[in-house]
Amino acid sequence: MRFSLEDIRNLLLKENLLKEFVSPKGWHLYPPATVEFSQLSYDSREVDAHTLFFCKGLNFKEEYLNSAISNGLAYYVAEVPYENEACGIIVTDIRKAMAILSMAFYDYPQNKLKVIGFTGTKGKTTAAYFTKAILDHATAQKTALLSTMNTTLDGKTFFKSKLTTPESLDLYRMMAEAVQNKMTHLVMEVSSQAYKTQRVYGLTLDVGIFLNISPDHISPIEHPTFDDYFYCKRQLILNSKKVILNHESDYADLLMETAKVFDIPAITYGRSEQSDIQVKSSAKQSQVFQLINHRHSDLTIEANYEIKLAGGFNEENATSAIIAAALVGASIEDAQHGLKEARVPGRMDQLTHKNGAHVYVDYAHNYLSLKTLLTFAKNEHPNGRVIVVLGSPGNKAISRRQDFGRVLSETADVVFLTADDPAFEDPQKIAKEIHSAITNQELTVYYEMDRPTAIQLALSESQPEDSVVIAGKGVDAYQKVGGVDEPYEGDYDIAKRLTTE
């Protein structure tokens, strides 16, 4: 794949992003030479003479650029010019420029796929996996997936994701690889950070799904306020051809108004008869539900469905997946078969302890997801205690610590506070911050920073009528400690081992 300086100039001018070209010979508005590039990179260690390099990121240092130049780099893109022998393509917004140039370099792969994007404070990964499971039946496994947990670009082979939504350069490279692998559909999670940092600038989704909203990722290095977080989330609506909205979400009226103002066709779903698509749980069989179509006669989805995951919230996640898949060609039979088989790694994995206690392992990692999970456990096992193993990540999402204290006060009986990707912070300090937000004096709190030991202690504490909820890491096989991903057995594997030994 190649494109020239003239191509770059025209693309940047069209988006009003180009300031000037800067070289040792002076400043220009036209390219100083006729050059073609065969590679894009924002990693100074991965460059050569034919690479276009992006000077991006809050932590970018000029020494990275100098290192790249010493390896043969001749052209870079930046928001400010640097004094060196390379030519600078100076832009008003480096992240927007990287997105626009990346999609062009990889020949607009999004136009060769049906792209479905999920956003929401909780449920994105579950709904994305559900959608892929349905589309695997409809497309003969020609559906790629970009999720918080795992990524597949050939529909079958999965690898660990680095970000919920990749950087734009990586995103379009992955999309192009999916197209090369003959994929026809792509299901992806779209984070608030993806909109805030322009990772998906210029990307229009065929179907966008807004699952729910509650405060999360509020911190100096992510979103300074809930308003900023919610605004970034809402950009999904503006950048979709059609949207699916949760009628029972907080601020649902604003979401529906946003779609209407920008003339984006919207379908709502929920438990209420006011929803376009109504979800009704089976009174006789758990994990079976029915969809009733009140307002969209052209959408064929009225039927009964069965899922492996317990909880009404998972029926709602599945509903969003059914609607999304139907909009891009899936049938009722595809949805029924796909959902019946779908498993989501680290989501509502259920085990039974040797003493009869019910054990739930889930990736729940914010107020809304944890509240939903603990409420489910309490309702399912009303005669027992809810015992929780929980930590909070270091150096991000600081507001979660107060949120977790609030959730635990409202719904837990016993908690073992432990480490969860502490990064460069002291996990004991994080645990104390969670504890400081606990207002229920009857809640029993233990500290154990070794996470496997905390899980073992929680299981030892349990009685047959209790439920043990291990929240936060699911099947993650590492702990982020300092700047290192340290190997970790994973919550599910630890719990499975301890409940069968």
MOQUI-V216642 format. One record per run of one state. SS is the DSSP state (2 for helix, 1 for strand, 0 for the rest). FROM is the first residue (numbers start at 1). LEN is the number of residues. Records with the same first field share a line. If there is no record, write none. Layout:
# MOQUI-V216642
SS->FROM-LEN / FROM-LEN
This chain:
# MOQUI-V216642
0->1-2 / 15-3 / 24-2 / 29-7 / 38-1 / 42-9 / 55-7 / 71-4 / 79-8 / 92-2 / 106-3 / 113-1 / 120-4 / 140-3 / 147-3 / 153-5 / 161-7 / 181-4 / 190-2 / 197-8 / 211-7 / 219-4 / 224-2 / 239-1 / 247-5 / 262-3 / 271-6 / 282-6 / 294-10 / 307-5 / 328-4 / 342-7 / 353-5 / 363-4 / 381-5 / 391-8 / 412-2 / 418-5 / 424-3 / 437-7 / 448-3 / 462-5 / 472-6 / 482-2 / 488-3 / 501-1
1->3-2 / 18-6 / 26-3 / 36-2 / 39-3 / 51-4 / 75-4 / 87-5 / 114-6 / 143-4 / 150-3 / 158-3 / 185-5 / 205-6 / 218-1 / 223-1 / 240-7 / 265-6 / 277-5 / 288-6 / 304-3 / 349-4 / 358-5 / 386-5 / 414-4 / 423-1 / 444-4 / 467-5 / 478-4 / 484-4
2->5-10 / 62-9 / 94-12 / 109-4 / 124-16 / 168-13 / 192-5 / 226-13 / 252-10 / 312-16 / 332-10 / 367-14 / 399-13 / 427-10 / 451-11 / 491-10
